[in-house]
């Protein structure tokens, strides 16, 4: 079973790339890509990446995206956005040491974007480096306060560290921004259960199954809760699919 930090797929950060980049190739690459880049990826107004390299990233052809982004960095080693994109591509093929190196290079070059710090925080979370994940995801929420992903994942790392009060706060903030998040609703139930508030946990999972009857973690958690209340098992609840 995946750990909580994987609830938000890294692909969500780049889901828009394929559509945008096809438009780039068919229209005016420089102007359109500069707009897309500054709106979605970088707080540095002059930071752009290579549209062809990013086309392969958006199409999920990660080996080719890696090859082309390395070429971009060879030409311009100070391109923070290219380092970030290269790190993302490395991560999607399981090369996490290289992923971390490229994210750190992007940070060192001054990139300050919520998506970069979200993915860096997820990487730390996946590798059980929870204090680093906490610091980085806190920064992601400051840079992207209106992004439900940032609050959700900060809530998840708090839950992993049994910091249940701030975990609940962050999950509720995420749901306030986007209420249609079954994983967040399920995690809220987990937090309630871990706080000993079994009735609130049961209510969350029951309501979730009413709208998402195929959502198995909530169904599994209700079964675990029933057994826990009878003293038959310890409370180790399911976080995600």
N, C-alpha and C positions, 0 to 999 in steps of 0.2 A: 504494500500500500504506500502511496506517495506521502511524503511528509507534508505538513500544512503549507510550507512556503511554495509548494508547486501548484497550489490551487489556481493562482493566476498564471496562465501560460505566458512565457516570454514572447510567444508569437503575437500576443495581443498588442504589444508595443509597436509592432511593425505591420499590423494587419492591413493598413491602408497603403502600403508601399507599392504593391503591384499595380493598383489602379492609377495612382499618382504618377508612377514612373512610365507607364505606357503612354499617358498623356504627355509627359515630358518629351518622350521620343518623337511624338507626332506634332508637337508645337514648338515653342521657343524654350529650349532646355535651360539656358542660363537664368532667365527671369522667373520662370515657373518653379524651377527647383530651388532657387534661392528663397522664394516665398515659402514653399513647403518645408524646406530645411529649418528656417528660422521659426516657423510656427510650431513644428512638431518635434524637433530634435535638439535644437541648440539655442541658447540664450545669446550667443555671439552673432551679431547681425551679419558679419562678413564670413561666417563659417559655412562652407558648402562642401559637398562630397561629389564624387564622380557619379553621374546619373546612370551610366552603364553598369558600373560595379554595384550600385544600389538596386538596379533592375534585377540582377541575379539574386540579390539578397531578398527582395520582395517576392520573387518567384520560388524561393526556398531551394535554389541551386547553390548550396553552401560551399561546396568545393570550388566552384567557379567564382563565387563571391569572395572567398578567401584569397584566391589567386589575384583577382583584380584589385582588391583593397590593398594587398601587399604592394602591388605596383604603384598605387596611388601614394602610399606612404613612402616608398622608395623615392618618388619624385618630390614629395613634400612631407618630410617627417614631422612637421609641426601641425599637421592637420588633425586636430583633436577629434573631429567628427568621424574621420576615416578610421582612427584608432578604435573609437567606440563601435562602429559598424563591424570592423574586423573582429573585435572581441565577441560581439554578439554571434557572428557566424561561427567562430571557434566553439562557443558554448553550445550551439545547436548540433555540432557533430561530436560533442563530448570531450573536447580538448580544453578542459577547464583551467589548467595552469596558464595556457596561452590567453584564454579569455580574461583571466584576472590581470595578467600583465597589460593587456591592451586597455582595459578599463582604467587601470591605474595611470597609464600613459595619458589617457584622455583627461583624467582629473588633473594630473600634473601640468597639462597644457592649458588648463583654465576652463574646461568645459563644465558648465553648471546647469544640468538639465535633470528634471525629475526622472525621466526614463532611464538615464545612465545610472543614477543612484538606486533606482528600483532594482534594476538587473544586477548591480553589484551587491545590493543587500540580499537578493535571492541567492546569489552565488555563495555568499557567506553563510546564509541559512542552510543551504543544501550541504555545506561542508561542516556543519555543526559549530561554526564560529559565531556563537550567539551574541557576545558583546559587540563585535564588529558589525554584525547584521543590525543590531539595535541602533547603533550610532548612524549608520548609513541610511537606514530606512527612516529615521527621524528627520534626516536632512531631506530625503525624498518627499516627505510630507510638507516640509517647509517650502520646497521648490514647486511642488504640485499639490497645493492644498485643496484644489477642486477635483483631484483625481481619486476616484474610489479605490483604485489599485494600491495607492501608496498607503492609505489608512488601513486597508484590509491586511496587507502584508506586515505592517508594523504591529497590528493587533495580533497577528499570528505569532510573531517572534516573542511578543510579550507573553502570550499564552504558553509558548514553549518554555519560557523562563518562570512560569507560574506567577507572573505579575498580572493577576487577574483583573484588578480594577482598571488599570490603563488599557488592558487588552479589550475589555468590554467597551470602554470609551471609544477606542479606535474603530472597532467593528461597527458600533452604532453610527459613528461619523461616516464610515464607508456606505452604510445602508441609507443614510440620509441623502447621500449624493446619488446613489443608485439602489433602489429598493429591490430590484429584480436580480439578486445574487444568491442563488440557492446555497453555494458554498459558504458565503458569509452568514446566512441565516442558520445553517447547520452549526457553524463554528460558534455562533452566539449561544446556541443551545448547549454546546460542549462547555463553554465558559460558565454558564449558569449551573450546569451539573457539577463542575469542579468546585464551584462556590458552595455547593450543598443545596442550591435552590432547585430541587428536582421538579417541582410543579411548573416553574417557569421554563425549565428545559423541555419538559414534556409538551408544554403548550407550543413552544417554538417548532419542535419536530412534527407535532401533529398538524399544525397549520401549514408547514412546509409540504407535508405529504398530501394535504388537501389540494394544493395547487400543483404539486409536482409528484404525482403518485409513483413515478418510476425512479425517484431519487433514493437510491439504496442506502447511503450513509445514514439518513434520518431514520429509516426503517430499522437498520441495524442498531442505532443508538437507542431507540425505544425498547428494543429487546434487551439490550445491555442494562438499560435503566430499570426495567422490570426485575431482572435478576439481581441487580445491585440493591434494590429496595428490599428484596427478600434475603439479602446478606449472602448470596451465593457466589458472587464474583466481585473482583475489584473493579473500580470505575476507570476503565481504559476505553475511551470512546473513539468512534470513527470520525476522522476529519474530512475525508474526501473520497472520491471514487477509487 
